[in-house]
Amino acid sequence: MSAPRPAASRREAYRVFRTIPTRWMDNDIYGHMNNVIHYSLFDTAVNGWLIDQGVLDIHGGDQIGLVVETGCRYFAELAFPDVVTAGLKVARLGTSSVRYEIGLFRNDEQDAAAEGFFVHVYVDRMSRRPKPLADRMRLALAAIAI
């Protein structure tokens, strides 16, 4: 017997939000947003927030995050011309890793259309070896941790 399907989270489950407009090319042949676009929105929400916080320098920083695990659960369709609000929170903060959880909300809806996660391991840009989170990054991430 399978476990009951979890319900979609509501907006209040997330700590910060980013608005991301959809594009015509996000729709697939079935008339809704292709699943690969959801992952792109997760990446955009997380990295955009990190850049806005001043803790990620994508061009010159000595530390970068590599995605080592990811997943998504879909609850409702998204499609162009929807406006997506991505809710973001940190579910686990390790020495060099972070588990981000992201909810994608369609227009003004309160229930997530999709929820996903990904785990970043932060590494030295040159060696690609894990490196403890920088203090400024740890503080920013702790502020949105659940």
ChimeraX attribute file (.defattr): number of C-alpha atoms within 10 A of each C-alpha:
attribute: neighborCount
match mode: 1-to-1
recipient: residues
	/A:1	3
	/A:2	4
	/A:3	5
	/A:4	6
	/A:5	7
	/A:6	8
	/A:7	9
	/A:8	17
	/A:9	18
	/A:10	16
	/A:11	21
	/A:12	10
	/A:13	13
	/A:14	19
	/A:15	15
	/A:16	17
	/A:17	19
	/A:18	17
	/A:19	14
	/A:20	15
	/A:21	13
	/A:22	18
	/A:23	13
	/A:24	11
	/A:25	11
	/A:26	18
	/A:27	18
	/A:28	14
	/A:29	7
	/A:30	7
	/A:31	12
	/A:32	14
	/A:33	21
	/A:34	17
	/A:35	16
	/A:36	9
	/A:37	16
	/A:38	20
	/A:39	18
	/A:40	10
	/A:41	21
	/A:42	25
	/A:43	17
	/A:44	15
	/A:45	23
	/A:46	22
	/A:47	17
	/A:48	14
	/A:49	18
	/A:50	17
	/A:51	12
	/A:52	10
	/A:53	13
	/A:54	12
	/A:55	20
	/A:56	20
	/A:57	13
	/A:58	14
	/A:59	7
	/A:60	9
	/A:61	11
	/A:62	14
	/A:63	24
	/A:64	22
	/A:65	22
	/A:66	16
	/A:67	15
	/A:68	11
	/A:69	11
	/A:70	15
	/A:71	11
	/A:72	17
	/A:73	15
	/A:74	15
	/A:75	16
	/A:76	14
	/A:77	13
	/A:78	26
	/A:79	19
	/A:80	17
	/A:81	13
	/A:82	17
	/A:83	18
	/A:84	24
	/A:85	24
	/A:86	26
	/A:87	25
	/A:88	26
	/A:89	23
	/A:90	21
	/A:91	17
	/A:92	15
	/A:93	17
	/A:94	11
	/A:95	13
	/A:96	16
	/A:97	21
	/A:98	22
	/A:99	21
	/A:100	23
	/A:101	24
	/A:102	31
	/A:103	31
	/A:104	34
	/A:105	26
	/A:106	20
	/A:107	14
	/A:108	11
	/A:109	13
	/A:110	14
	/A:111	19
	/A:112	24
	/A:113	20
	/A:114	22
	/A:115	22
	/A:116	18
	/A:117	22
	/A:118	21
	/A:119	21
	/A:120	18
	/A:121	24
	/A:122	22
	/A:123	20
	/A:124	15
	/A:125	17
	/A:126	9
	/A:127	10
	/A:128	14
	/A:129	11
	/A:130	18
	/A:131	19
	/A:132	15
	/A:133	22
	/A:134	13
	/A:135	10
	/A:136	13
	/A:137	15
	/A:138	17
	/A:139	13
	/A:140	15
	/A:141	21
	/A:142	15
	/A:143	13
	/A:144	15
	/A:145	19
	/A:146	12
